[in-house]
């Protein structure tokens, strides 16, 4: 949790529109409650500051409170209360995001993994292969640089880069701000590529329909047991880089068994984003989910 890992820091989150080059800083001034933020959209800044009510604008300032201790560590009980408040405020905005997606029949997916598991490569391949049948937009999350966002844009999808500074995960307010820049069309697919991390992203709802956890065969097949919260939160687990199976000590059946052990409802797929093996299953899953979102608008 952020109260323990210290992510967030003083540096502001930046949102870069890769189509226009416009960059917006979402400042989170940890020791100054003047809230002088750079908003591209108009927001009504009405702060009750009783810390029990939601703010009237789209940004989640709970991190300000979590780190606003002037050098004094809170007692364990106070820390738990702060962390609960952080998640509650994030979840409230995530529900707004979810309603926004639902009202536009948009399939929103939260892609999570360890660094280097192949999220960006899978997205690139998916965009190139499905561009004629699915309109795909991407919110690309990293701590720094726009390298992955530029890769996505080069593959043919509109993309917004969200850099979190020292933050180890995306939050619902970052996604909301990214959507203001991205402006996905009705009936499209929004892929949210989270920061590479199997811990904090499990706790932060972004308003997505489903979390998709990507596990590379170059990692341990015990990952689902080591990071149960993430695999429990995911609807789909993708085993990526199966073309490397002959060269690594990885038991795919054991990895799947471990994932099902922590989440009996999880769906699993095996594929290689590099060679294309198994991608048909992933594409079929995407088509079914997109169709379900469209059908849900009439039920």
Residue pairs with C-beta under 8 A, 6 or more apart in sequence:
1 83
1 200
1 203
2 8
2 63
2 66
2 83
2 86
2 168
2 200
3 66
3 79
3 82
3 83
3 86
4 79
5 168
5 199
5 200
6 67
6 166
7 164
7 166
7 167
7 168
7 169
7 200
8 28
8 30
8 63
8 66
8 67
8 165
8 166
8 167
9 30
9 165
9 166
9 167
10 30
11 165
11 166
12 25
12 26
12 27
12 28
12 165
13 25
13 26
13 28
13 162
13 163
13 164
13 165
13 167
13 174
14 23
14 24
14 25
14 26
14 161
14 162
14 163
14 165
15 23
15 24
15 25
15 26
15 160
15 161
15 162
15 174
15 177
15 178
15 181
16 22
16 23
16 146
16 149
16 160
16 161
16 162
16 163
17 23
17 160
17 181
17 182
18 146
18 149
18 150
18 152
18 153
18 158
18 159
18 160
18 161
19 153
19 158
19 159
20 181
22 40
22 181
24 38
24 39
24 40
24 177
24 181
25 38
26 37
26 38
26 59
26 173
26 174
26 177
27 36
27 37
27 38
28 61
28 63
28 64
29 35
29 36
29 64
30 63
30 64
30 67
30 68
31 68
31 70
33 47
33 49
33 64
33 68
35 45
35 47
35 61
37 59
39 57
40 177
40 180
40 181
41 58
41 180
43 56
43 57
43 58
43 59
44 56
44 57
45 56
45 57
46 55
46 56
47 55
47 56
48 55
51 65
51 85
54 89
54 92
55 61
55 89
58 93
58 96
58 173
58 176
58 177
59 173
59 177
60 86
60 89
60 90
60 93
60 171
60 172
60 173
61 89
62 82
62 85
62 86
62 89
62 90
63 86
65 82
65 85
65 86
66 82
66 83
66 86
74 82
87 203
87 204
90 171
90 172
90 173
90 204
90 205
91 172
91 205
93 172
93 173
93 176
93 207
94 172
94 204
94 205
94 206
94 207
95 207
96 172
96 176
96 207
97 108
97 172
97 175
97 176
97 179
97 206
97 207
98 108
98 207
98 208
98 209
100 179
100 207
101 107
101 108
101 190
101 207
101 208
101 209
101 293
102 293
102 296
102 297
104 184
104 185
104 186
104 187
105 186
105 187
105 293
105 294
105 296
105 297
106 184
106 186
106 187
106 188
106 189
106 190
106 293
107 188
107 189
107 190
107 209
107 286
107 289
107 290
107 293
108 189
108 190
108 192
108 206
108 207
108 208
108 209
109 189
109 190
109 191
109 192
109 208
109 209
109 210
109 211
109 212
109 289
110 192
110 194
110 201
110 206
110 208
110 210
110 211
110 212
111 119
111 122
111 123
111 191
111 192
111 193
111 194
111 211
111 212
111 214
112 119
112 194
112 197
112 198
112 201
112 202
112 211
112 212
112 213
112 214
112 230
112 234
113 119
113 196
113 198
113 213
113 214
113 215
113 216
114 196
114 197
114 198
114 215
114 216
114 219
114 223
115 196
115 197
116 196
116 216
116 218
117 196
117 214
117 215
117 216
117 219
117 240
118 214
118 216
118 240
118 241
118 273
119 193
119 196
119 214
120 140
120 148
120 151
120 152
120 193
121 273
121 274
122 214
122 238
122 240
122 271
122 273
122 282
123 138
123 152
123 155
123 157
123 191
123 193
124 151
124 152
124 155
124 273
125 273
125 276
125 279
126 136
126 191
126 279
126 282
126 283
126 286
127 136
127 138
127 152
127 155
127 156
127 157
128 155
128 156
129 279
129 283
130 136
130 283
130 286
131 156
131 157
133 287
134 188
134 189
134 286
134 287
134 290
135 184
135 185
135 187
135 188
135 189
136 157
136 188
136 189
136 190
136 191
137 157
137 158
137 159
137 182
137 184
137 188
137 189
137 190
137 191
138 149
138 152
138 157
138 158
138 159
138 160
138 190
138 191
138 192
138 193
139 159
139 160
139 162
139 170
139 175
139 178
139 179
139 182
139 190
139 191
139 192
139 193
140 146
140 148
140 149
140 152
140 159
140 160
140 161
140 162
140 193
141 162
141 163
141 164
141 169
141 170
141 174
141 192
141 193
141 194
141 195
142 148
142 149
142 161
142 162
142 163
142 164
142 195
142 196
143 163
143 164
143 165
143 166
143 167
143 168
143 195
144 163
144 165
145 163
146 161
146 163
148 161
148 193
149 159
149 160
149 161
152 159
152 193
153 159
158 182
158 184
159 182
160 178
160 181
160 182
162 170
162 174
162 175
162 177
162 178
164 170
164 174
164 195
167 195
168 195
168 197
168 199
168 200
168 201
169 194
169 195
169 197
169 200
169 201
169 203
169 204
170 192
170 194
170 195
170 201
170 204
170 206
171 204
171 206
172 204
172 205
172 206
172 207
175 192
175 206
175 207
179 190
182 190
184 190
187 294
189 286
189 290
192 206
192 208
194 201
194 206
195 201
198 213
198 223
198 227
198 230
199 227
199 229
199 230
201 211
201 230
202 211
202 227
202 229
202 230
202 232
202 233
203 229
209 289
209 293
210 234
210 235
210 236
210 289
211 230
211 233
211 234
211 235
211 236
212 234
212 235
212 236
212 237
212 238
213 230
213 231
213 234
213 236
213 237
213 238
214 237
214 238
214 240
215 223
215 224
215 237
215 238
215 239
215 240
215 255
216 239
216 240
216 241
217 239
217 240
217 241
217 242
217 244
217 245
217 248
217 250
217 252
218 241
218 244
218 248
218 250
219 250
220 226
220 250
221 250
221 251
221 252
221 254
221 255
221 258
222 254
222 255
222 258
223 231
223 255
223 258
224 231
224 237
224 255
224 258
224 259
224 261
224 262
224 263
225 258
225 261
225 262
228 262
231 237
231 259
231 262
231 263
231 266
232 262
232 263
234 263
234 266
235 265
235 266
235 267
236 266
236 267
236 268
236 269
236 285
237 256
237 259
237 266
237 267
237 268
237 269
238 268
238 269
238 270
238 271
238 282
239 252
239 255
239 256
239 268
239 269
239 270
239 271
240 271
240 272
240 273
241 272
241 273
241 274
242 252
242 270
242 271
242 272
242 277
242 278
243 272
243 274
243 275
243 277
245 252
252 270
256 268
259 266
259 268
260 266
260 268
267 285
269 278
269 281
269 282
269 285
270 278
270 281
271 277
271 278
271 279
271 281
271 282
272 278
272 279
273 279
